[in-house]
Amino acid sequence: MNNLSGTQREHRTQRHALLAIWAFIAFVGLLLIGYGQLKLQQSRASVDWPTTTGRIVRSRVESSTSDDGTTYSADIKYVYTVDGTEHSSDVVVIGGHEYDAHDVVRRYPVGNSVSVSYSPDDVTDAVLKPGVESYLFQTWGISAFAGSLFMALIFNTILRVAAKEERSLLDKLVIIPCKGLWWSLVFGTRHPFILAALVAAAVYLSTLDLGGVEYVFATVAAVYLLVLAFAIYFKFLGWISSLSGNS
């Protein structure tokens, strides 16, 4: 009995350590969401900022190579004068952007005169394209938060079941959808047309703006599509086998 209790305590310590890691990732996701919201508010406010004339002093494409490939970013720097004092900035869009780096560099060549919007509260805070709403950080944050929450729920349940702990209501809320997914896949392999409909529904839901939930539907669509491919393949093998048997 004592040995079992010690084993359970060891499993519980491991589970709490793992949950702490996922909690940290979720916290980082919340920070990204908050930062993105602040930048979004700032970008919306920049529409009413005063403007002045500036000049591009640096415009180049920088590349970074890793195992995943080569990524490119635009390195833009411009100077502008407010009340007789020259300032500089490298902000093209507040909150980041997903524009092609080469297009940005072509749009802002060195020596080109540009209109610079600057904050009346802090003239060193400037931007070339005011009012552009970017949700880049929010997307990263929601993905990190939702993903870590999902993984924490799954691993928490798995480790609790492995440690033979009494199942809580949260465990049941995780296990029931997993069982539903499993039985839907088993049923779908027997009825590929129904599985194809599930894939189509999941793909459609993944294209909607559902605050991050669309990534869950995209994952479900990928899993169902893989199972559908295997189901069709085995159906095809069965059909070939039946033809051989008839001959």
Phi and psi restraints in degrees (value plus and minus 20) as a CYANA .aco file:
   2 ASN   PHI     -85.8   -45.8
   2 ASN   PSI     -57.6   -17.6
   3 ASN   PHI     -84.0   -44.0
   3 ASN   PSI     -61.3   -21.3
   4 LEU   PHI     -83.9   -43.9
   4 LEU   PSI     -61.9   -21.9
   5 SER   PHI     -82.9   -42.9
   5 SER   PSI     -59.2   -19.2
   6 GLY   PHI     -86.2   -46.2
   6 GLY   PSI     -58.2   -18.2
   7 THR   PHI     -84.7   -44.7
   7 THR   PSI     -61.7   -21.7
   8 GLN   PHI     -84.3   -44.3
   8 GLN   PSI     -58.9   -18.9
   9 ARG   PHI     -85.0   -45.0
   9 ARG   PSI     -56.7   -16.7
  10 GLU   PHI     -86.0   -46.0
  10 GLU   PSI     -64.6   -24.6
  11 HIS   PHI     -81.9   -41.9
  11 HIS   PSI     -58.8   -18.8
  12 ARG   PHI     -86.6   -46.6
  12 ARG   PSI     -58.9   -18.9
  13 THR   PHI     -84.3   -44.3
  13 THR   PSI     -63.4   -23.4
  14 GLN   PHI     -83.4   -43.4
  14 GLN   PSI     -61.4   -21.4
  15 ARG   PHI     -84.9   -44.9
  15 ARG   PSI     -61.8   -21.8
  16 HIS   PHI     -86.2   -46.2
  16 HIS   PSI     -56.6   -16.6
  17 ALA   PHI     -84.4   -44.4
  17 ALA   PSI     -62.2   -22.2
  18 LEU   PHI     -86.3   -46.3
  18 LEU   PSI     -60.9   -20.9
  19 LEU   PHI     -84.6   -44.6
  19 LEU   PSI     -53.6   -13.6
  20 ALA   PHI     -84.3   -44.3
  20 ALA   PSI     -57.6   -17.6
  21 ILE   PHI     -85.4   -45.4
  21 ILE   PSI     -66.0   -26.0
  22 TRP   PHI     -86.3   -46.3
  22 TRP   PSI     -53.9   -13.9
  23 ALA   PHI     -85.4   -45.4
  23 ALA   PSI     -57.7   -17.7
  24 PHE   PHI     -84.8   -44.8
  24 PHE   PSI     -62.9   -22.9
  25 ILE   PHI     -83.1   -43.1
  25 ILE   PSI     -60.2   -20.2
  26 ALA   PHI     -83.9   -43.9
  26 ALA   PSI     -58.7   -18.7
  27 PHE   PHI     -84.1   -44.1
  27 PHE   PSI     -62.2   -22.2
  28 VAL   PHI     -81.2   -41.2
  28 VAL   PSI     -59.7   -19.7
  29 GLY   PHI     -81.1   -41.1
  29 GLY   PSI     -61.6   -21.6
  30 LEU   PHI     -84.8   -44.8
  30 LEU   PSI     -57.9   -17.9
  31 LEU   PHI     -82.9   -42.9
  31 LEU   PSI     -61.7   -21.7
  32 LEU   PHI     -83.9   -43.9
  32 LEU   PSI     -60.4   -20.4
  33 ILE   PHI     -83.0   -43.0
  33 ILE   PSI     -65.8   -25.8
  34 GLY   PHI     -83.4   -43.4
  34 GLY   PSI     -62.2   -22.2
  35 TYR   PHI     -84.3   -44.3
  35 TYR   PSI     -61.4   -21.4
  36 GLY   PHI     -83.5   -43.5
  36 GLY   PSI     -58.1   -18.1
  37 GLN   PHI     -86.6   -46.6
  37 GLN   PSI     -59.4   -19.4
  38 LEU   PHI     -82.6   -42.6
  38 LEU   PSI     -64.4   -24.4
  39 LYS   PHI     -86.1   -46.1
  39 LYS   PSI     -53.8   -13.8
  40 LEU   PHI     -86.1   -46.1
  40 LEU   PSI     -63.4   -23.4
  41 GLN   PHI     -83.9   -43.9
  41 GLN   PSI     -59.6   -19.6
  42 GLN   PHI     -85.5   -45.5
  42 GLN   PSI     -60.2   -20.2
  43 SER   PHI     -84.7   -44.7
  43 SER   PSI     -60.5   -20.5
  44 ARG   PHI     -85.4   -45.4
  44 ARG   PSI     -57.5   -17.5
  45 ALA   PHI     -90.9   -50.9
  45 ALA   PSI     -45.5    -5.5
  46 SER   PHI     -86.3   -46.3
  46 SER   PSI     -34.8     5.2
  47 VAL   PHI     -81.1   -41.1
  47 VAL   PSI     -52.9   -12.9
  48 ASP   PHI    -117.3   -77.3
  48 ASP   PSI     -12.4    27.6
  49 TRP   PHI     -91.1   -51.1
  49 TRP   PSI     130.1   170.1
  50 PRO   PHI     -87.3   -47.3
  50 PRO   PSI     138.3   178.3
  51 THR   PHI    -142.6  -102.6
  51 THR   PSI     138.2   178.2
  52 THR   PHI    -168.6  -128.6
  52 THR   PSI     149.2   189.2
  53 THR   PHI    -109.6   -69.6
  53 THR   PSI     114.8   154.8
  54 GLY   PHI    -146.7  -106.7
  54 GLY   PSI     158.7   198.7
  55 ARG   PHI    -160.5  -120.5
  55 ARG   PSI     114.6   154.6
  56 ILE   PHI     -94.6   -54.6
  56 ILE   PSI     104.0   144.0
  57 VAL   PHI    -132.0   -92.0
  57 VAL   PSI     -33.3     6.7
  58 ARG   PHI    -170.1  -130.1
  58 ARG   PSI     111.6   151.6
  59 SER   PHI    -172.6  -132.6
  59 SER   PSI      87.1   127.1
  60 ARG   PHI    -174.1  -134.1
  60 ARG   PSI     140.4   180.4
  61 VAL   PHI    -120.7   -80.7
  61 VAL   PSI     107.2   147.2
  62 GLU   PHI    -127.9   -87.9
  62 GLU   PSI     122.4   162.4
  63 SER   PHI    -139.3   -99.3
  63 SER   PSI     130.8   170.8
  64 SER   PHI    -157.3  -117.3
  64 SER   PSI     104.1   144.1
  65 THR   PHI    -128.8   -88.8
  65 THR   PSI     113.2   153.2
  66 SER   PHI    -160.4  -120.4
  66 SER   PSI    -192.8  -152.8
  67 ASP   PHI     -85.0   -45.0
  67 ASP   PSI     -45.0    -5.0
  68 ASP   PHI    -103.6   -63.6
  68 ASP   PSI     -25.7    14.3
  69 GLY   PHI     103.9   143.9
  69 GLY   PSI    -184.6  -144.6
  70 THR   PHI    -129.2   -89.2
  70 THR   PSI     109.7   149.7
  71 THR   PHI    -133.4   -93.4
  71 THR   PSI     130.3   170.3
  72 TYR   PHI    -143.2  -103.2
  72 TYR   PSI     124.9   164.9
  73 SER   PHI    -159.3  -119.3
  73 SER   PSI     130.1   170.1
  74 ALA   PHI    -111.9   -71.9
  74 ALA   PSI     106.9   146.9
  75 ASP   PHI    -125.4   -85.4
  75 ASP   PSI      77.8   117.8
  76 ILE   PHI    -133.6   -93.6
  76 ILE   PSI     113.6   153.6
  77 LYS   PHI    -156.1  -116.1
  77 LYS   PSI     117.2   157.2
  78 TYR   PHI    -159.1  -119.1
  78 TYR   PSI     136.7   176.7
  79 VAL   PHI    -138.4   -98.4
  79 VAL   PSI     131.6   171.6
  80 TYR   PHI    -172.8  -132.8
  80 TYR   PSI     139.4   179.4
  81 THR   PHI    -140.2  -100.2
  81 THR   PSI     111.0   151.0
  82 VAL   PHI    -150.5  -110.5
  82 VAL   PSI     102.3   142.3
  83 ASP   PHI      34.1    74.1
  83 ASP   PSI      20.5    60.5
  84 GLY   PHI      61.7   101.7
  84 GLY   PSI     -21.2    18.8
  85 THR   PHI    -131.7   -91.7
  85 THR   PSI     111.0   151.0
  86 GLU   PHI    -106.0   -66.0
  86 GLU   PSI     115.7   155.7
  87 HIS   PHI    -147.8  -107.8
  87 HIS   PSI     147.1   187.1
  88 SER   PHI    -156.5  -116.5
  88 SER   PSI     136.2   176.2
  89 SER   PHI    -175.4  -135.4
  89 SER   PSI     141.1   181.1
  90 ASP   PHI    -145.5  -105.5
  90 ASP   PSI      -4.8    35.2
  91 VAL   PHI    -109.4   -69.4
  91 VAL   PSI      98.9   138.9
  92 VAL   PHI    -113.4   -73.4
  92 VAL   PSI     -68.1   -28.1
  93 VAL   PHI    -151.9  -111.9
  93 VAL   PSI     111.9   151.9
  94 ILE   PHI     -91.7   -51.7
  94 ILE   PSI     109.8   149.8
  95 GLY   PHI      70.7   110.7
  95 GLY   PSI     -12.4    27.6
  96 GLY   PHI      65.5   105.5
  96 GLY   PSI     146.4   186.4
  97 HIS   PHI    -172.1  -132.1
  97 HIS   PSI     148.3   188.3
  98 GLU   PHI    -137.9   -97.9
  98 GLU   PSI       6.2    46.2
  99 TYR   PHI     -93.1   -53.1
  99 TYR   PSI     135.1   175.1
 100 ASP   PHI     -87.7   -47.7
 100 ASP   PSI     110.3   150.3
 101 ALA   PHI     -80.7   -40.7
 101 ALA   PSI     -59.7   -19.7
 102 HIS   PHI     -86.1   -46.1
 102 HIS   PSI     -57.3   -17.3
 103 ASP   PHI     -85.5   -45.5
 103 ASP   PSI     -59.4   -19.4
 104 VAL   PHI     -84.7   -44.7
 104 VAL   PSI     -63.3   -23.3
 105 VAL   PHI     -84.9   -44.9
 105 VAL   PSI     -59.2   -19.2
 106 ARG   PHI     -86.6   -46.6
 106 ARG   PSI     -52.1   -12.1
 107 ARG   PHI     -94.6   -54.6
 107 ARG   PSI     -49.9    -9.9
 108 TYR   PHI    -143.6  -103.6
 108 TYR   PSI      54.4    94.4
 109 PRO   PHI     -93.3   -53.3
 109 PRO   PSI     139.1   179.1
 110 VAL   PHI     -81.1   -41.1
 110 VAL   PSI     115.1   155.1
 111 GLY   PHI      70.4   110.4
 111 GLY   PSI     -29.2    10.8
 112 ASN   PHI     -93.1   -53.1
 112 ASN   PSI     117.0   157.0
 113 SER   PHI    -101.3   -61.3
 113 SER   PSI     116.2   156.2
 114 VAL   PHI    -155.0  -115.0
 114 VAL   PSI     138.4   178.4
 115 SER   PHI    -111.0   -71.0
 115 SER   PSI     104.8   144.8
 116 VAL   PHI    -132.4   -92.4
 116 VAL   PSI     106.8   146.8
 117 SER   PHI    -117.8   -77.8
 117 SER   PSI     111.8   151.8
 118 TYR   PHI    -150.9  -110.9
 118 TYR   PSI     131.8   171.8
 119 SER   PHI     -93.3   -53.3
 119 SER   PSI     110.9   150.9
 120 PRO   PHI     -87.7   -47.7
 120 PRO   PSI     -40.6    -0.6
 121 ASP   PHI    -104.0   -64.0
 121 ASP   PSI     -48.4    -8.4
 122 ASP   PHI    -168.4  -128.4
 122 ASP   PSI      80.7   120.7
 123 VAL   PHI     -86.5   -46.5
 123 VAL   PSI     -34.5     5.5
 124 THR   PHI    -100.0   -60.0
 124 THR   PSI     -27.5    12.5
 125 ASP   PHI    -115.6   -75.6
 125 ASP   PSI      83.6   123.6
 126 ALA   PHI    -153.9  -113.9
 126 ALA   PSI     143.2   183.2
 127 VAL   PHI    -172.8  -132.8
 127 VAL   PSI     129.3   169.3
 128 LEU   PHI    -107.6   -67.6
 128 LEU   PSI     -55.4   -15.4
 129 LYS   PHI    -140.2  -100.2
 129 LYS   PSI      69.9   109.9
 130 PRO   PHI     -93.6   -53.6
 130 PRO   PSI     133.6   173.6
 131 GLY   PHI      60.8   100.8
 131 GLY   PSI     -17.2    22.8
 132 VAL   PHI     -98.9   -58.9
 132 VAL   PSI     101.2   141.2
 133 GLU   PHI    -107.9   -67.9
 133 GLU   PSI      96.6   136.6
 134 SER   PHI    -134.7   -94.7
 134 SER   PSI     114.8   154.8
 135 TYR   PHI    -137.5   -97.5
 135 TYR   PSI       6.2    46.2
 136 LEU   PHI     -82.9   -42.9
 136 LEU   PSI     -69.8   -29.8
 137 PHE   PHI     -88.5   -48.5
 137 PHE   PSI     -55.3   -15.3
 138 GLN   PHI     -83.8   -43.8
 138 GLN   PSI     -58.9   -18.9
 139 THR   PHI     -83.9   -43.9
 139 THR   PSI     -65.7   -25.7
 140 TRP   PHI     -81.6   -41.6
 140 TRP   PSI     -64.3   -24.3
 141 GLY   PHI     -84.1   -44.1
 141 GLY   PSI     -64.9   -24.9
 142 ILE   PHI     -84.2   -44.2
 142 ILE   PSI     -59.9   -19.9
 143 SER   PHI     -82.8   -42.8
 143 SER   PSI     -64.4   -24.4
 144 ALA   PHI     -86.2   -46.2
 144 ALA   PSI     -63.3   -23.3
 145 PHE   PHI     -88.5   -48.5
 145 PHE   PSI     -70.0   -30.0
 146 ALA   PHI     -85.8   -45.8
 146 ALA   PSI     -60.5   -20.5
 147 GLY   PHI     -84.6   -44.6
 147 GLY   PSI     -63.9   -23.9
 148 SER   PHI     -87.4   -47.4
 148 SER   PSI     -57.7   -17.7
 149 LEU   PHI     -84.0   -44.0
 149 LEU   PSI     -63.3   -23.3
 150 PHE   PHI     -83.0   -43.0
 150 PHE   PSI     -67.1   -27.1
 151 MET   PHI     -85.6   -45.6
 151 MET   PSI     -57.7   -17.7
 152 ALA   PHI     -83.1   -43.1
 152 ALA   PSI     -63.0   -23.0
 153 LEU   PHI     -83.2   -43.2
 153 LEU   PSI     -63.2   -23.2
 154 ILE   PHI     -85.5   -45.5
 154 ILE   PSI     -71.7   -31.7
 155 PHE   PHI     -88.9   -48.9
 155 PHE   PSI     -53.3   -13.3
 156 ASN   PHI     -81.9   -41.9
 156 ASN   PSI     -63.4   -23.4
 157 THR   PHI     -87.8   -47.8
 157 THR   PSI     -63.1   -23.1
 158 ILE   PHI     -80.1   -40.1
 158 ILE   PSI     -66.1   -26.1
 159 LEU   PHI     -89.0   -49.0
 159 LEU   PSI     -54.4   -14.4
 160 ARG   PHI     -87.1   -47.1
 160 ARG   PSI     -60.7   -20.7
 161 VAL   PHI     -87.5   -47.5
 161 VAL   PSI     -60.9   -20.9
 162 ALA   PHI     -83.8   -43.8
 162 ALA   PSI     -54.0   -14.0
 163 ALA   PHI    -104.3   -64.3
 163 ALA   PSI     -18.5    21.5
 164 LYS   PHI      38.1    78.1
 164 LYS   PSI      17.6    57.6
 165 GLU   PHI    -101.7   -61.7
 165 GLU   PSI     138.3   178.3
 166 GLU   PHI     -85.4   -45.4
 166 GLU   PSI     110.8   150.8
 167 ARG   PHI     -92.2   -52.2
 167 ARG   PSI     109.7   149.7
 168 SER   PHI    -112.3   -72.3
 168 SER   PSI     157.1   197.1
 169 LEU   PHI     -82.9   -42.9
 169 LEU   PSI     -57.1   -17.1
 170 LEU   PHI     -84.4   -44.4
 170 LEU   PSI     -59.9   -19.9
 171 ASP   PHI     -79.9   -39.9
 171 ASP   PSI     -63.5   -23.5
 172 LYS   PHI     -85.5   -45.5
 172 LYS   PSI     -56.1   -16.1
 173 LEU   PHI     -87.0   -47.0
 173 LEU   PSI     -45.4    -5.4
 174 VAL   PHI    -105.5   -65.5
 174 VAL   PSI     -62.4   -22.4
 175 ILE   PHI     -87.8   -47.8
 175 ILE   PSI     -60.1   -20.1
 176 ILE   PHI     -81.1   -41.1
 176 ILE   PSI     -68.3   -28.3
 177 PRO   PHI     -82.9   -42.9
 177 PRO   PSI     -55.3   -15.3
 178 CYS   PHI     -84.5   -44.5
 178 CYS   PSI     -60.4   -20.4
 179 LYS   PHI     -84.4   -44.4
 179 LYS   PSI     -59.9   -19.9
 180 GLY   PHI     -82.7   -42.7
 180 GLY   PSI     -60.9   -20.9
 181 LEU   PHI     -83.7   -43.7
 181 LEU   PSI     -62.8   -22.8
 182 TRP   PHI     -82.6   -42.6
 182 TRP   PSI     -68.3   -28.3
 183 TRP   PHI     -88.4   -48.4
 183 TRP   PSI     -51.6   -11.6
 184 SER   PHI     -87.1   -47.1
 184 SER   PSI     -55.1   -15.1
 185 LEU   PHI     -89.8   -49.8
 185 LEU   PSI     -62.0   -22.0
 186 VAL   PHI     -81.8   -41.8
 186 VAL   PSI     -64.8   -24.8
 187 PHE   PHI     -85.9   -45.9
 187 PHE   PSI     -56.8   -16.8
 188 GLY   PHI     -88.8   -48.8
 188 GLY   PSI     -53.5   -13.5
 189 THR   PHI     -86.3   -46.3
 189 THR   PSI     -46.1    -6.1
 190 ARG   PHI    -104.6   -64.6
 190 ARG   PSI     -43.9    -3.9
 191 HIS   PHI    -152.4  -112.4
 191 HIS   PSI      60.6   100.6
 192 PRO   PHI     -77.8   -37.8
 192 PRO   PSI     -51.5   -11.5
 193 PHE   PHI     -85.0   -45.0
 193 PHE   PSI     -58.3   -18.3
 194 ILE   PHI     -88.5   -48.5
 194 ILE   PSI     -59.0   -19.0
 195 LEU   PHI     -84.4   -44.4
 195 LEU   PSI     -57.4   -17.4
 196 ALA   PHI     -83.2   -43.2
 196 ALA   PSI     -57.6   -17.6
 197 ALA   PHI     -85.6   -45.6
 197 ALA   PSI     -58.5   -18.5
 198 LEU   PHI     -84.3   -44.3
 198 LEU   PSI     -60.2   -20.2
 199 VAL   PHI     -82.6   -42.6
 199 VAL   PSI     -65.9   -25.9
 200 ALA   PHI     -81.5   -41.5
 200 ALA   PSI     -62.1   -22.1
 201 ALA   PHI     -85.1   -45.1
 201 ALA   PSI     -62.8   -22.8
 202 ALA   PHI     -86.5   -46.5
 202 ALA   PSI     -59.0   -19.0
 203 VAL   PHI     -83.4   -43.4
 203 VAL   PSI     -63.4   -23.4
 204 TYR   PHI     -82.0   -42.0
 204 TYR   PSI     -65.5   -25.5
 205 LEU   PHI     -85.6   -45.6
 205 LEU   PSI     -49.5    -9.5
 206 SER   PHI     -91.5   -51.5
 206 SER   PSI     -37.2     2.8
 207 THR   PHI    -107.9   -67.9
 207 THR   PSI     -28.0    12.0
 208 LEU   PHI    -107.3   -67.3
 208 LEU   PSI     137.9   177.9
 209 ASP   PHI    -110.0   -70.0
 209 ASP   PSI      76.7   116.7
 210 LEU   PHI    -136.4   -96.4
 210 LEU   PSI       5.2    45.2
 211 GLY   PHI      47.3    87.3
 211 GLY   PSI      13.7    53.7
 212 GLY   PHI      82.8   122.8
 212 GLY   PSI     -41.2    -1.2
 213 VAL   PHI     -87.7   -47.7
 213 VAL   PSI     -42.0    -2.0
 214 GLU   PHI     -82.5   -42.5
 214 GLU   PSI     -45.6    -5.6
 215 TYR   PHI     -89.0   -49.0
 215 TYR   PSI     -52.8   -12.8
 216 VAL   PHI     -84.8   -44.8
 216 VAL   PSI     -64.5   -24.5
 217 PHE   PHI     -85.8   -45.8
 217 PHE   PSI     -54.1   -14.1
 218 ALA   PHI     -84.3   -44.3
 218 ALA   PSI     -60.0   -20.0
 219 THR   PHI     -85.2   -45.2
 219 THR   PSI     -64.2   -24.2
 220 VAL   PHI     -81.4   -41.4
 220 VAL   PSI     -61.4   -21.4
 221 ALA   PHI     -81.9   -41.9
 221 ALA   PSI     -60.5   -20.5
 222 ALA   PHI     -85.5   -45.5
 222 ALA   PSI     -62.2   -22.2
 223 VAL   PHI     -84.9   -44.9
 223 VAL   PSI     -67.5   -27.5
 224 TYR   PHI     -83.2   -43.2
 224 TYR   PSI     -57.2   -17.2
 225 LEU   PHI     -86.0   -46.0
 225 LEU   PSI     -59.3   -19.3
 226 LEU   PHI     -84.2   -44.2
 226 LEU   PSI     -65.0   -25.0
 227 VAL   PHI     -83.8   -43.8
 227 VAL   PSI     -59.0   -19.0
 228 LEU   PHI     -81.6   -41.6
 228 LEU   PSI     -61.0   -21.0
 229 ALA   PHI     -82.1   -42.1
 229 ALA   PSI     -63.5   -23.5
 230 PHE   PHI     -86.0   -46.0
 230 PHE   PSI     -59.4   -19.4
 231 ALA   PHI     -81.7   -41.7
 231 ALA   PSI     -65.0   -25.0
 232 ILE   PHI     -84.7   -44.7
 232 ILE   PSI     -58.8   -18.8
 233 TYR   PHI     -82.4   -42.4
 233 TYR   PSI     -66.5   -26.5
 234 PHE   PHI     -90.3   -50.3
 234 PHE   PSI     -52.5   -12.5
 235 LYS   PHI     -83.1   -43.1
 235 LYS   PSI     -60.1   -20.1
 236 PHE   PHI     -84.8   -44.8
 236 PHE   PSI     -63.2   -23.2
 237 LEU   PHI     -82.4   -42.4
 237 LEU   PSI     -59.7   -19.7
 238 GLY   PHI     -83.7   -43.7
 238 GLY   PSI     -57.9   -17.9
 239 TRP   PHI     -86.4   -46.4
 239 TRP   PSI     -62.4   -22.4
 240 ILE   PHI     -82.9   -42.9
 240 ILE   PSI     -60.5   -20.5
 241 SER   PHI     -85.2   -45.2
 241 SER   PSI     -58.2   -18.2
 242 SER   PHI     -87.1   -47.1
 242 SER   PSI     -55.3   -15.3
 243 LEU   PHI     -86.0   -46.0
 243 LEU   PSI     -60.6   -20.6
 244 SER   PHI     -85.2   -45.2
 244 SER   PSI     -58.1   -18.1
 245 GLY   PHI     -86.7   -46.7
 245 GLY   PSI     -56.7   -16.7
 246 ASN   PHI     -90.4   -50.4
 246 ASN   PSI     -51.5   -11.5
